[in-house]
Amino acid sequence: MERIEKGILGIVISGTIVSVVIAVFISPFASVYPDGLEKVAEVLGFAGRSVSKVSESFFLNPDYIFKYAADPVLHRPLAGLLGVIVILVIFSAVFLIYRAVIKKRKNKAGEKFFGFKKY
């Protein structure tokens, strides 16, 4: 593993740890009051008139509630943890595909990498 890849791996691991800590330990303190957009919709009187085109069962965590947890105290932390895991899996897949494409291009071009000699 090259030095740059080790540095990037360290950043990814650190970022993942920070994200998990925020999602699990800080999310329970999130406000239960509506955000700005919901508040404006309530004040102007059109909050209840919205029509959802997508079923609630489509979403993994509707309203940031992990519905499979028995204890309501765990709903938000587990929803946050699931969100971190989903994003990590998506970005890992994108990175692995990107790395495979770059490796294929590099092998195809021989020693040249995007027109430059690799040292």
PDB file as gemmi writes it, atoms N, CA and C in Angstrom:
CRYST1    1.000    1.000    1.000  90.00  90.00  90.00 P 1                      
ATOM      1  N   MET A   1       0.857  -1.175   0.000  1.00  0.00           N  
ATOM      2  CA  MET A   1       0.000   0.000   0.000  1.00  0.00           C  
ATOM      3  C   MET A   1       0.901   1.235   0.000  1.00  0.00           C  
ATOM      4  N   GLU A   2       0.626   2.139  -0.904  1.00  0.00           N  
ATOM      5  CA  GLU A   2       1.433   3.340  -1.009  1.00  0.00           C  
ATOM      6  C   GLU A   2       1.170   4.287   0.162  1.00  0.00           C  
ATOM      7  N   ARG A   3       2.092   5.213   0.342  1.00  0.00           N  
ATOM      8  CA  ARG A   3       1.992   6.158   1.454  1.00  0.00           C  
ATOM      9  C   ARG A   3       0.739   7.029   1.343  1.00  0.00           C  
ATOM     10  N   ILE A   4       0.422   7.451   0.127  1.00  0.00           N  
ATOM     11  CA  ILE A   4      -0.771   8.290  -0.084  1.00  0.00           C  
ATOM     12  C   ILE A   4      -2.029   7.515   0.279  1.00  0.00           C  
ATOM     13  N   GLU A   5      -2.093   6.237  -0.136  1.00  0.00           N  
ATOM     14  CA  GLU A   5      -3.270   5.428   0.175  1.00  0.00           C  
ATOM     15  C   GLU A   5      -3.419   5.221   1.678  1.00  0.00           C  
ATOM     16  N   LYS A   6      -2.294   5.073   2.385  1.00  0.00           N  
ATOM     17  CA  LYS A   6      -2.359   4.931   3.846  1.00  0.00           C  
ATOM     18  C   LYS A   6      -2.895   6.209   4.481  1.00  0.00           C  
ATOM     19  N   GLY A   7      -2.473   7.360   3.960  1.00  0.00           N  
ATOM     20  CA  GLY A   7      -2.967   8.636   4.475  1.00  0.00           C  
ATOM     21  C   GLY A   7      -4.455   8.800   4.239  1.00  0.00           C  
ATOM     22  N   ILE A   8      -4.896   8.427   3.046  1.00  0.00           N  
ATOM     23  CA  ILE A   8      -6.327   8.518   2.728  1.00  0.00           C  
ATOM     24  C   ILE A   8      -7.113   7.544   3.597  1.00  0.00           C  
ATOM     25  N   LEU A   9      -6.581   6.344   3.789  1.00  0.00           N  
ATOM     26  CA  LEU A   9      -7.251   5.355   4.630  1.00  0.00           C  
ATOM     27  C   LEU A   9      -7.391   5.867   6.061  1.00  0.00           C  
ATOM     28  N   GLY A  10      -6.355   6.529   6.567  1.00  0.00           N  
ATOM     29  CA  GLY A  10      -6.416   7.103   7.916  1.00  0.00           C  
ATOM     30  C   GLY A  10      -7.490   8.173   8.028  1.00  0.00           C  
ATOM     31  N   ILE A  11      -7.587   9.013   6.995  1.00  0.00           N  
ATOM     32  CA  ILE A  11      -8.617  10.052   6.984  1.00  0.00           C  
ATOM     33  C   ILE A  11     -10.011   9.432   6.945  1.00  0.00           C  
ATOM     34  N   VAL A  12     -10.186   8.392   6.124  1.00  0.00           N  
ATOM     35  CA  VAL A  12     -11.493   7.740   6.016  1.00  0.00           C  
ATOM     36  C   VAL A  12     -11.874   7.079   7.342  1.00  0.00           C  
ATOM     37  N   ILE A  13     -10.926   6.404   7.970  1.00  0.00           N  
ATOM     38  CA  ILE A  13     -11.214   5.751   9.253  1.00  0.00           C  
ATOM     39  C   ILE A  13     -11.547   6.795  10.325  1.00  0.00           C  
ATOM     40  N   SER A  14     -10.759   7.875  10.370  1.00  0.00           N  
ATOM     41  CA  SER A  14     -11.032   8.943  11.343  1.00  0.00           C  
ATOM     42  C   SER A  14     -12.404   9.571  11.110  1.00  0.00           C  
ATOM     43  N   GLY A  15     -12.711   9.861   9.849  1.00  0.00           N  
ATOM     44  CA  GLY A  15     -14.014  10.434   9.524  1.00  0.00           C  
ATOM     45  C   GLY A  15     -15.162   9.515   9.867  1.00  0.00           C  
ATOM     46  N   THR A  16     -14.964   8.220   9.654  1.00  0.00           N  
ATOM     47  CA  THR A  16     -16.005   7.246   9.992  1.00  0.00           C  
ATOM     48  C   THR A  16     -16.224   7.190  11.502  1.00  0.00           C  
ATOM     49  N   ILE A  17     -15.147   7.213  12.266  1.00  0.00           N  
ATOM     50  CA  ILE A  17     -15.279   7.187  13.724  1.00  0.00           C  
ATOM     51  C   ILE A  17     -15.998   8.431  14.226  1.00  0.00           C  
ATOM     52  N   VAL A  18     -15.621   9.594  13.701  1.00  0.00           N  
ATOM     53  CA  VAL A  18     -16.284  10.840  14.101  1.00  0.00           C  
ATOM     54  C   VAL A  18     -17.767  10.794  13.720  1.00  0.00           C  
ATOM     55  N   SER A  19     -18.079  10.292  12.526  1.00  0.00           N  
ATOM     56  CA  SER A  19     -19.476  10.208  12.083  1.00  0.00           C  
ATOM     57  C   SER A  19     -20.291   9.280  12.975  1.00  0.00           C  
ATOM     58  N   VAL A  20     -19.712   8.152  13.346  1.00  0.00           N  
ATOM     59  CA  VAL A  20     -20.419   7.207  14.219  1.00  0.00           C  
ATOM     60  C   VAL A  20     -20.652   7.832  15.597  1.00  0.00           C  
ATOM     61  N   VAL A  21     -19.646   8.518  16.133  1.00  0.00           N  
ATOM     62  CA  VAL A  21     -19.809   9.161  17.444  1.00  0.00           C  
ATOM     63  C   VAL A  21     -20.920  10.203  17.393  1.00  0.00           C  
ATOM     64  N   ILE A  22     -20.919  11.020  16.347  1.00  0.00           N  
ATOM     65  CA  ILE A  22     -21.974  12.034  16.217  1.00  0.00           C  
ATOM     66  C   ILE A  22     -23.338  11.372  16.055  1.00  0.00           C  
ATOM     67  N   ALA A  23     -23.412  10.366  15.183  1.00  0.00           N  
ATOM     68  CA  ALA A  23     -24.696   9.719  14.907  1.00  0.00           C  
ATOM     69  C   ALA A  23     -25.259   9.003  16.121  1.00  0.00           C  
ATOM     70  N   VAL A  24     -24.403   8.367  16.894  1.00  0.00           N  
ATOM     71  CA  VAL A  24     -24.891   7.542  17.997  1.00  0.00           C  
ATOM     72  C   VAL A  24     -25.040   8.338  19.301  1.00  0.00           C  
ATOM     73  N   PHE A  25     -24.074   9.212  19.598  1.00  0.00           N  
ATOM     74  CA  PHE A  25     -24.083   9.857  20.902  1.00  0.00           C  
ATOM     75  C   PHE A  25     -24.658  11.275  20.909  1.00  0.00           C  
ATOM     76  N   ILE A  26     -24.668  11.942  19.775  1.00  0.00           N  
ATOM     77  CA  ILE A  26     -25.177  13.317  19.749  1.00  0.00           C  
ATOM     78  C   ILE A  26     -26.589  13.387  19.166  1.00  0.00           C  
ATOM     79  N   SER A  27     -26.943  12.455  18.296  1.00  0.00           N  
ATOM     80  CA  SER A  27     -28.276  12.491  17.677  1.00  0.00           C  
ATOM     81  C   SER A  27     -29.432  12.407  18.683  1.00  0.00           C  
ATOM     82  N   PRO A  28     -29.295  11.744  19.832  1.00  0.00           N  
ATOM     83  CA  PRO A  28     -30.415  11.752  20.779  1.00  0.00           C  
ATOM     84  C   PRO A  28     -30.772  13.147  21.299  1.00  0.00           C  
ATOM     85  N   PHE A  29     -29.835  14.092  21.177  1.00  0.00           N  
ATOM     86  CA  PHE A  29     -30.086  15.444  21.656  1.00  0.00           C  
ATOM     87  C   PHE A  29     -30.648  16.359  20.570  1.00  0.00           C  
ATOM     88  N   ALA A  30     -30.963  15.814  19.403  1.00  0.00           N  
ATOM     89  CA  ALA A  30     -31.526  16.619  18.316  1.00  0.00           C  
ATOM     90  C   ALA A  30     -32.887  17.171  18.733  1.00  0.00           C  
ATOM     91  N   SER A  31     -33.207  18.331  18.230  1.00  0.00           N  
ATOM     92  CA  SER A  31     -34.458  18.993  18.587  1.00  0.00           C  
ATOM     93  C   SER A  31     -35.659  18.235  18.035  1.00  0.00           C  
ATOM     94  N   VAL A  32     -36.714  18.169  18.827  1.00  0.00           N  
ATOM     95  CA  VAL A  32     -37.941  17.525  18.376  1.00  0.00           C  
ATOM     96  C   VAL A  32     -38.856  18.526  17.666  1.00  0.00           C  
ATOM     97  N   TYR A  33     -38.469  19.797  17.719  1.00  0.00           N  
ATOM     98  CA  TYR A  33     -39.266  20.832  17.072  1.00  0.00           C  
ATOM     99  C   TYR A  33     -39.001  20.827  15.567  1.00  0.00           C  
ATOM    100  N   PRO A  34     -39.974  21.285  14.768  1.00  0.00           N  
ATOM    101  CA  PRO A  34     -39.795  21.252  13.311  1.00  0.00           C  
ATOM    102  C   PRO A  34     -38.670  22.186  12.859  1.00  0.00           C  
ATOM    103  N   ASP A  35     -38.072  21.830  11.711  1.00  0.00           N  
ATOM    104  CA  ASP A  35     -37.033  22.696  11.157  1.00  0.00           C  
ATOM    105  C   ASP A  35     -37.679  23.911  10.498  1.00  0.00           C  
ATOM    106  N   GLY A  36     -36.864  24.770   9.913  1.00  0.00           N  
ATOM    107  CA  GLY A  36     -37.363  26.025   9.347  1.00  0.00           C  
ATOM    108  C   GLY A  36     -38.402  25.829   8.266  1.00  0.00           C  
ATOM    109  N   LEU A  37     -38.174  24.884   7.369  1.00  0.00           N  
ATOM    110  CA  LEU A  37     -39.124  24.655   6.272  1.00  0.00           C  
ATOM    111  C   LEU A  37     -40.470  24.158   6.794  1.00  0.00           C  
ATOM    112  N   GLU A  38     -40.435  23.238   7.734  1.00  0.00           N  
ATOM    113  CA  GLU A  38     -41.684  22.738   8.316  1.00  0.00           C  
ATOM    114  C   GLU A  38     -42.405  23.831   9.094  1.00  0.00           C  
ATOM    115  N   LYS A  39     -41.648  24.663   9.785  1.00  0.00           N  
ATOM    116  CA  LYS A  39     -42.247  25.748  10.565  1.00  0.00           C  
ATOM    117  C   LYS A  39     -42.950  26.754   9.657  1.00  0.00           C  
ATOM    118  N   VAL A  40     -42.313  27.117   8.549  1.00  0.00           N  
ATOM    119  CA  VAL A  40     -42.931  28.043   7.595  1.00  0.00           C  
ATOM    120  C   VAL A  40     -44.199  27.427   7.009  1.00  0.00           C  
ATOM    121  N   ALA A  41     -44.155  26.133   6.696  1.00  0.00           N  
ATOM    122  CA  ALA A  41     -45.338  25.455   6.161  1.00  0.00           C  
ATOM    123  C   ALA A  41     -46.480  25.462   7.176  1.00  0.00           C  
ATOM    124  N   GLU A  42     -46.154  25.308   8.455  1.00  0.00           N  
ATOM    125  CA  GLU A  42     -47.186  25.354   9.492  1.00  0.00           C  
ATOM    126  C   GLU A  42     -47.757  26.757   9.634  1.00  0.00           C  
ATOM    127  N   VAL A  43     -46.886  27.764   9.634  1.00  0.00           N  
ATOM    128  CA  VAL A  43     -47.327  29.150   9.798  1.00  0.00           C  
ATOM    129  C   VAL A  43     -48.208  29.573   8.626  1.00  0.00           C  
ATOM    130  N   LEU A  44     -47.823  29.191   7.408  1.00  0.00           N  
ATOM    131  CA  LEU A  44     -48.587  29.578   6.227  1.00  0.00           C  
ATOM    132  C   LEU A  44     -49.787  28.665   5.972  1.00  0.00           C  
ATOM    133  N   GLY A  45     -49.904  27.597   6.732  1.00  0.00           N  
ATOM    134  CA  GLY A  45     -51.092  26.763   6.686  1.00  0.00           C  
ATOM    135  C   GLY A  45     -51.144  25.709   5.594  1.00  0.00           C  
ATOM    136  N   PHE A  46     -50.021  25.347   5.005  1.00  0.00           N  
ATOM    137  CA  PHE A  46     -50.086  24.314   3.972  1.00  0.00           C  
ATOM    138  C   PHE A  46     -49.305  23.051   4.360  1.00  0.00           C  
ATOM    139  N   ALA A  47     -48.946  22.917   5.622  1.00  0.00           N  
ATOM    140  CA  ALA A  47     -48.172  21.747   6.073  1.00  0.00           C  
ATOM    141  C   ALA A  47     -48.987  20.458   5.963  1.00  0.00           C  
ATOM    142  N   GLY A  48     -50.256  20.502   6.241  1.00  0.00           N  
ATOM    143  CA  GLY A  48     -51.076  19.296   6.219  1.00  0.00           C  
ATOM    144  C   GLY A  48     -51.582  18.908   4.844  1.00  0.00           C  
ATOM    145  N   ARG A  49     -51.365  19.754   3.844  1.00  0.00           N  
ATOM    146  CA  ARG A  49     -51.892  19.485   2.503  1.00  0.00           C  
ATOM    147  C   ARG A  49     -50.924  18.722   1.606  1.00  0.00           C  
ATOM    148  N   SER A  50     -49.773  18.373   2.115  1.00  0.00           N  
ATOM    149  CA  SER A  50     -48.804  17.669   1.268  1.00  0.00           C  
ATOM    150  C   SER A  50     -49.278  16.246   0.997  1.00  0.00           C  
ATOM    151  N   VAL A  51     -48.962  15.773  -0.187  1.00  0.00           N  
ATOM    152  CA  VAL A  51     -49.336  14.423  -0.592  1.00  0.00           C  
ATOM    153  C   VAL A  51     -48.055  13.678  -0.959  1.00  0.00           C  
ATOM    154  N   SER A  52     -47.841  12.550  -0.321  1.00  0.00           N  
ATOM    155  CA  SER A  52     -46.642  11.767  -0.592  1.00  0.00           C  
ATOM    156  C   SER A  52     -46.900  10.818  -1.751  1.00  0.00           C  
ATOM    157  N   LYS A  53     -46.021  10.853  -2.719  1.00  0.00           N  
ATOM    158  CA  LYS A  53     -46.136   9.960  -3.875  1.00  0.00           C  
ATOM    159  C   LYS A  53     -45.440   8.631  -3.621  1.00  0.00           C  
ATOM    160  N   VAL A  54     -44.645   8.579  -2.540  1.00  0.00           N  
ATOM    161  CA  VAL A  54     -43.876   7.383  -2.230  1.00  0.00           C  
ATOM    162  C   VAL A  54     -44.356   6.831  -0.890  1.00  0.00           C  
ATOM    163  N   SER A  55     -44.501   5.536  -0.814  1.00  0.00           N  
ATOM    164  CA  SER A  55     -44.946   4.878   0.405  1.00  0.00           C  
ATOM    165  C   SER A  55     -43.904   5.031   1.509  1.00  0.00           C  
ATOM    166  N   GLU A  56     -44.348   5.117   2.752  1.00  0.00           N  
ATOM    167  CA  GLU A  56     -43.436   5.224   3.895  1.00  0.00           C  
ATOM    168  C   GLU A  56     -42.529   4.003   4.009  1.00  0.00           C  
ATOM    169  N   SER A  57     -42.991   2.858   3.523  1.00  0.00           N  
ATOM    170  CA  SER A  57     -42.187   1.638   3.623  1.00  0.00           C  
ATOM    171  C   SER A  57     -40.973   1.674   2.690  1.00  0.00           C  
ATOM    172  N   PHE A  58     -40.936   2.622   1.761  1.00  0.00           N  
ATOM    173  CA  PHE A  58     -39.809   2.759   0.835  1.00  0.00           C  
ATOM    174  C   PHE A  58     -38.555   3.251   1.549  1.00  0.00           C  
ATOM    175  N   PHE A  59     -38.722   4.085   2.552  1.00  0.00           N  
ATOM    176  CA  PHE A  59     -37.607   4.720   3.232  1.00  0.00           C  
ATOM    177  C   PHE A  59     -37.022   3.805   4.307  1.00  0.00           C  
ATOM    178  N   LEU A  60     -35.698   3.853   4.471  1.00  0.00           N  
ATOM    179  CA  LEU A  60     -35.051   3.059   5.511  1.00  0.00           C  
ATOM    180  C   LEU A  60     -35.376   3.582   6.898  1.00  0.00           C  
ATOM    181  N   ASN A  61     -35.303   4.908   7.063  1.00  0.00           N  
ATOM    182  CA  ASN A  61     -35.537   5.544   8.361  1.00  0.00           C  
ATOM    183  C   ASN A  61     -36.479   6.721   8.210  1.00  0.00           C  
ATOM    184  N   PRO A  62     -37.775   6.484   8.067  1.00  0.00           N  
ATOM    185  CA  PRO A  62     -38.667   7.644   7.967  1.00  0.00           C  
ATOM    186  C   PRO A  62     -38.651   8.449   9.267  1.00  0.00           C  
ATOM    187  N   ASP A  63     -38.482   9.743   9.143  1.00  0.00           N  
ATOM    188  CA  ASP A  63     -38.408  10.666  10.292  1.00  0.00           C  
ATOM    189  C   ASP A  63     -37.295  10.300  11.264  1.00  0.00           C  
ATOM    190  N   TYR A  64     -36.215   9.718  10.763  1.00  0.00           N  
ATOM    191  CA  TYR A  64     -35.039   9.363  11.562  1.00  0.00           C  
ATOM    192  C   TYR A  64     -35.393   8.442  12.725  1.00  0.00           C  
ATOM    193  N   ILE A  65     -36.304   7.531  12.477  1.00  0.00           N  
ATOM    194  CA  ILE A  65     -36.718   6.565  13.497  1.00  0.00           C  
ATOM    195  C   ILE A  65     -36.348   5.171  13.004  1.00  0.00           C  
ATOM    196  N   PHE A  66     -35.569   4.455  13.795  1.00  0.00           N  
ATOM    197  CA  PHE A  66     -35.230   3.063  13.486  1.00  0.00           C  
ATOM    198  C   PHE A  66     -36.330   2.207  14.097  1.00  0.00           C  
ATOM    199  N   LYS A  67     -37.275   1.824  13.265  1.00  0.00           N  
ATOM    200  CA  LYS A  67     -38.502   1.209  13.767  1.00  0.00           C  
ATOM    201  C   LYS A  67     -38.317  -0.201  14.321  1.00  0.00           C  
ATOM    202  N   TYR A  68     -37.150  -0.815  14.112  1.00  0.00           N  
ATOM    203  CA  TYR A  68     -36.942  -2.186  14.576  1.00  0.00           C  
ATOM    204  C   TYR A  68     -36.385  -2.255  15.998  1.00  0.00           C  
ATOM    205  N   ALA A  69     -36.086  -1.112  16.585  1.00  0.00           N  
ATOM    206  CA  ALA A  69     -35.585  -1.095  17.964  1.00  0.00           C  
ATOM    207  C   ALA A  69     -36.759  -1.108  18.925  1.00  0.00           C  
ATOM    208  N   ALA A  70     -36.665  -1.945  19.938  1.00  0.00           N  
ATOM    209  CA  ALA A  70     -37.756  -2.058  20.910  1.00  0.00           C  
ATOM    210  C   ALA A  70     -37.818  -0.834  21.820  1.00  0.00           C  
ATOM    211  N   ASP A  71     -36.667  -0.315  22.200  1.00  0.00           N  
ATOM    212  CA  ASP A  71     -36.603   0.809  23.121  1.00  0.00           C  
ATOM    213  C   ASP A  71     -36.617   2.122  22.327  1.00  0.00           C  
ATOM    214  N   PRO A  72     -37.570   3.019  22.577  1.00  0.00           N  
ATOM    215  CA  PRO A  72     -37.630   4.280  21.841  1.00  0.00           C  
ATOM    216  C   PRO A  72     -36.390   5.160  22.007  1.00  0.00           C  
ATOM    217  N   VAL A  73     -35.650   4.962  23.086  1.00  0.00           N  
ATOM    218  CA  VAL A  73     -34.431   5.742  23.298  1.00  0.00           C  
ATOM    219  C   VAL A  73     -33.385   5.408  22.230  1.00  0.00           C  
ATOM    220  N   LEU A  74     -33.451   4.211  21.695  1.00  0.00           N  
ATOM    221  CA  LEU A  74     -32.472   3.773  20.698  1.00  0.00           C  
ATOM    222  C   LEU A  74     -32.850   4.121  19.261  1.00  0.00           C  
ATOM    223  N   HIS A  75     -34.047   4.648  19.029  1.00  0.00           N  
ATOM    224  CA  HIS A  75     -34.497   4.912  17.662  1.00  0.00           C  
ATOM    225  C   HIS A  75     -33.562   5.846  16.902  1.00  0.00           C  
ATOM    226  N   ARG A  76     -33.254   7.003  17.480  1.00  0.00           N  
ATOM    227  CA  ARG A  76     -32.408   7.979  16.773  1.00  0.00           C  
ATOM    228  C   ARG A  76     -30.959   7.524  16.648  1.00  0.00           C  
ATOM    229  N   PRO A  77     -30.322   7.028  17.707  1.00  0.00           N  
ATOM    230  CA  PRO A  77     -28.934   6.587  17.538  1.00  0.00           C  
ATOM    231  C   PRO A  77     -28.775   5.470  16.507  1.00  0.00           C  
ATOM    232  N   LEU A  78     -29.678   4.507  16.505  1.00  0.00           N  
ATOM    233  CA  LEU A  78     -29.582   3.421  15.532  1.00  0.00           C  
ATOM    234  C   LEU A  78     -29.891   3.903  14.117  1.00  0.00           C  
ATOM    235  N   ALA A  79     -30.801   4.865  13.982  1.00  0.00           N  
ATOM    236  CA  ALA A  79     -31.079   5.443  12.666  1.00  0.00           C  
ATOM    237  C   ALA A  79     -29.847   6.183  12.147  1.00  0.00           C  
ATOM    238  N   GLY A  80     -29.166   6.915  13.026  1.00  0.00           N  
ATOM    239  CA  GLY A  80     -27.945   7.604  12.635  1.00  0.00           C  
ATOM    240  C   GLY A  80     -26.848   6.634  12.255  1.00  0.00           C  
ATOM    241  N   LEU A  81     -26.692   5.566  13.023  1.00  0.00           N  
ATOM    242  CA  LEU A  81     -25.688   4.546  12.724  1.00  0.00           C  
ATOM    243  C   LEU A  81     -25.978   3.875  11.384  1.00  0.00           C  
ATOM    244  N   LEU A  82     -27.234   3.558  11.128  1.00  0.00           N  
ATOM    245  CA  LEU A  82     -27.602   2.961   9.850  1.00  0.00           C  
ATOM    246  C   LEU A  82     -27.291   3.917   8.694  1.00  0.00           C  
ATOM    247  N   GLY A  83     -27.542   5.202   8.891  1.00  0.00           N  
ATOM    248  CA  GLY A  83     -27.231   6.182   7.859  1.00  0.00           C  
ATOM    249  C   GLY A  83     -25.746   6.242   7.558  1.00  0.00           C  
ATOM    250  N   VAL A  84     -24.913   6.201   8.601  1.00  0.00           N  
ATOM    251  CA  VAL A  84     -23.458   6.205   8.409  1.00  0.00           C  
ATOM    252  C   VAL A  84     -23.028   4.957   7.655  1.00  0.00           C  
ATOM    253  N   ILE A  85     -23.574   3.815   8.016  1.00  0.00           N  
ATOM    254  CA  ILE A  85     -23.208   2.556   7.355  1.00  0.00           C  
ATOM    255  C   ILE A  85     -23.604   2.577   5.887  1.00  0.00           C  
ATOM    256  N   VAL A  86     -24.806   3.061   5.588  1.00  0.00           N  
ATOM    257  CA  VAL A  86     -25.269   3.112   4.193  1.00  0.00           C  
ATOM    258  C   VAL A  86     -24.367   4.014   3.360  1.00  0.00           C  
ATOM    259  N   ILE A  87     -24.049   5.196   3.867  1.00  0.00           N  
ATOM    260  CA  ILE A  87     -23.180   6.123   3.135  1.00  0.00           C  
ATOM    261  C   ILE A  87     -21.791   5.528   2.966  1.00  0.00           C  
ATOM    262  N   LEU A  88     -21.267   4.864   3.984  1.00  0.00           N  
ATOM    263  CA  LEU A  88     -19.953   4.245   3.895  1.00  0.00           C  
ATOM    264  C   LEU A  88     -19.930   3.148   2.834  1.00  0.00           C  
ATOM    265  N   VAL A  89     -20.971   2.340   2.775  1.00  0.00           N  
ATOM    266  CA  VAL A  89     -21.046   1.273   1.769  1.00  0.00           C  
ATOM    267  C   VAL A  89     -21.127   1.867   0.363  1.00  0.00           C  
ATOM    268  N   ILE A  90     -21.940   2.895   0.181  1.00  0.00           N  
ATOM    269  CA  ILE A  90     -22.076   3.517  -1.140  1.00  0.00           C  
ATOM    270  C   ILE A  90     -20.748   4.107  -1.604  1.00  0.00           C  
ATOM    271  N   PHE A  91     -20.093   4.887  -0.750  1.00  0.00           N  
ATOM    272  CA  PHE A  91     -18.839   5.511  -1.143  1.00  0.00           C  
ATOM    273  C   PHE A  91     -17.716   4.485  -1.300  1.00  0.00           C  
ATOM    274  N   SER A  92     -17.743   3.410  -0.538  1.00  0.00           N  
ATOM    275  CA  SER A  92     -16.749   2.353  -0.716  1.00  0.00           C  
ATOM    276  C   SER A  92     -16.914   1.689  -2.075  1.00  0.00           C  
ATOM    277  N   ALA A  93     -18.149   1.428  -2.464  1.00  0.00           N  
ATOM    278  CA  ALA A  93     -18.404   0.827  -3.771  1.00  0.00           C  
ATOM    279  C   ALA A  93     -17.948   1.755  -4.894  1.00  0.00           C  
ATOM    280  N   VAL A  94     -18.249   3.042  -4.777  1.00  0.00           N  
ATOM    281  CA  VAL A  94     -17.819   4.005  -5.793  1.00  0.00           C  
ATOM    282  C   VAL A  94     -16.294   4.052  -5.856  1.00  0.00           C  
ATOM    283  N   PHE A  95     -15.629   4.060  -4.710  1.00  0.00           N  
ATOM    284  CA  PHE A  95     -14.171   4.097  -4.687  1.00  0.00           C  
ATOM    285  C   PHE A  95     -13.573   2.851  -5.315  1.00  0.00           C  
ATOM    286  N   LEU A  96     -14.111   1.678  -5.009  1.00  0.00           N  
ATOM    287  CA  LEU A  96     -13.570   0.440  -5.573  1.00  0.00           C  
ATOM    288  C   LEU A  96     -13.753   0.391  -7.086  1.00  0.00           C  
ATOM    289  N   ILE A  97     -14.881   0.866  -7.565  1.00  0.00           N  
ATOM    290  CA  ILE A  97     -15.103   0.928  -9.014  1.00  0.00           C  
ATOM    291  C   ILE A  97     -14.129   1.908  -9.651  1.00  0.00           C  
ATOM    292  N   TYR A  98     -13.967   3.073  -9.039  1.00  0.00           N  
ATOM    293  CA  TYR A  98     -13.032   4.078  -9.547  1.00  0.00           C  
ATOM    294  C   TYR A  98     -11.611   3.520  -9.591  1.00  0.00           C  
ATOM    295  N   ARG A  99     -11.184   2.854  -8.534  1.00  0.00           N  
ATOM    296  CA  ARG A  99      -9.835   2.305  -8.480  1.00  0.00           C  
ATOM    297  C   ARG A  99      -9.636   1.219  -9.538  1.00  0.00           C  
ATOM    298  N   ALA A 100     -10.661   0.401  -9.778  1.00  0.00           N  
ATOM    299  CA  ALA A 100     -10.556  -0.637 -10.808  1.00  0.00           C  
ATOM    300  C   ALA A 100     -10.435  -0.019 -12.197  1.00  0.00           C  
ATOM    301  N   VAL A 101     -11.185   1.049 -12.452  1.00  0.00           N  
ATOM    302  CA  VAL A 101     -11.115   1.725 -13.754  1.00  0.00           C  
ATOM    303  C   VAL A 101      -9.741   2.349 -13.955  1.00  0.00           C  
ATOM    304  N   ILE A 102      -9.230   3.007 -12.934  1.00  0.00           N  
ATOM    305  CA  ILE A 102      -7.900   3.626 -13.028  1.00  0.00           C  
ATOM    306  C   ILE A 102      -6.833   2.567 -13.256  1.00  0.00           C  
ATOM    307  N   LYS A 103      -6.924   1.451 -12.554  1.00  0.00           N  
ATOM    308  CA  LYS A 103      -5.950   0.371 -12.718  1.00  0.00           C  
ATOM    309  C   LYS A 103      -6.013  -0.207 -14.128  1.00  0.00           C  
ATOM    310  N   LYS A 104      -7.229  -0.346 -14.653  1.00  0.00           N  
ATOM    311  CA  LYS A 104      -7.393  -0.875 -16.008  1.00  0.00           C  
ATOM    312  C   LYS A 104      -6.794   0.091 -17.027  1.00  0.00           C  
ATOM    313  N   ARG A 105      -7.043   1.385 -16.868  1.00  0.00           N  
ATOM    314  CA  ARG A 105      -6.477   2.378 -17.779  1.00  0.00           C  
ATOM    315  C   ARG A 105      -4.963   2.390 -17.692  1.00  0.00           C  
ATOM    316  N   LYS A 106      -4.456   2.257 -16.489  1.00  0.00           N  
ATOM    317  CA  LYS A 106      -3.011   2.271 -16.280  1.00  0.00           C  
ATOM    318  C   LYS A 106      -2.361   1.066 -16.957  1.00  0.00           C  
ATOM    319  N   ASN A 107      -2.965  -0.100 -16.822  1.00  0.00           N  
ATOM    320  CA  ASN A 107      -2.427  -1.302 -17.459  1.00  0.00           C  
ATOM    321  C   ASN A 107      -2.533  -1.225 -18.982  1.00  0.00           C  
ATOM    322  N   LYS A 108      -3.596  -0.604 -19.453  1.00  0.00           N  
ATOM    323  CA  LYS A 108      -3.810  -0.480 -20.893  1.00  0.00           C  
ATOM    324  C   LYS A 108      -2.779   0.447 -21.526  1.00  0.00           C  
ATOM    325  N   ALA A 109      -2.409   1.496 -20.815  1.00  0.00           N  
ATOM    326  CA  ALA A 109      -1.478   2.479 -21.348  1.00  0.00           C  
ATOM    327  C   ALA A 109      -0.029   2.106 -21.071  1.00  0.00           C  
ATOM    328  N   GLY A 110       0.212   0.973 -20.457  1.00  0.00           N  
ATOM    329  CA  GLY A 110       1.574   0.584 -20.126  1.00  0.00           C  
ATOM    330  C   GLY A 110       2.072   1.372 -18.947  1.00  0.00           C  
ATOM    331  N   GLU A 111       3.211   1.992 -19.101  1.00  0.00           N  
ATOM    332  CA  GLU A 111       3.788   2.780 -18.014  1.00  0.00           C  
ATOM    333  C   GLU A 111       3.208   4.174 -17.955  1.00  0.00           C  
ATOM    334  N   LYS A 112       2.499   4.578 -18.977  1.00  0.00           N  
ATOM    335  CA  LYS A 112       1.958   5.932 -18.984  1.00  0.00           C  
ATOM    336  C   LYS A 112       0.621   5.961 -18.259  1.00  0.00           C  
ATOM    337  N   PHE A 113       0.426   6.996 -17.501  1.00  0.00           N  
ATOM    338  CA  PHE A 113      -0.794   7.176 -16.728  1.00  0.00           C  
ATOM    339  C   PHE A 113      -1.386   8.512 -17.118  1.00  0.00           C  
ATOM    340  N   PHE A 114      -2.470   8.484 -17.856  1.00  0.00           N  
ATOM    341  CA  PHE A 114      -3.108   9.685 -18.382  1.00  0.00           C  
ATOM    342  C   PHE A 114      -2.113  10.540 -19.164  1.00  0.00           C  
ATOM    343  N   GLY A 115      -1.268   9.888 -19.935  1.00  0.00           N  
ATOM    344  CA  GLY A 115      -0.332  10.605 -20.788  1.00  0.00           C  
ATOM    345  C   GLY A 115       0.960  10.994 -20.109  1.00  0.00           C  
ATOM    346  N   PHE A 116       1.140  10.691 -18.827  1.00  0.00           N  
ATOM    347  CA  PHE A 116       2.336  11.039 -18.098  1.00  0.00           C  
ATOM    348  C   PHE A 116       3.078   9.766 -17.707  1.00  0.00           C  
ATOM    349  N   LYS A 117       4.386   9.866 -17.685  1.00  0.00           N  
ATOM    350  CA  LYS A 117       5.173   8.729 -17.244  1.00  0.00           C  
ATOM    351  C   LYS A 117       5.079   8.585 -15.725  1.00  0.00           C  
ATOM    352  N   LYS A 118       4.914   7.365 -15.271  1.00  0.00           N  
ATOM    353  CA  LYS A 118       4.841   7.146 -13.826  1.00  0.00           C  
ATOM    354  C   LYS A 118       6.239   6.902 -13.290  1.00  0.00           C  
ATOM    355  N   TYR A 119       6.575   7.602 -12.220  1.00  0.00           N  
ATOM    356  CA  TYR A 119       7.901   7.440 -11.584  1.00  0.00           C  
ATOM    357  C   TYR A 119       7.747   6.802 -10.248  1.00  0.00           C  
TER     358      TYR A 119                                                      
END                                                                             
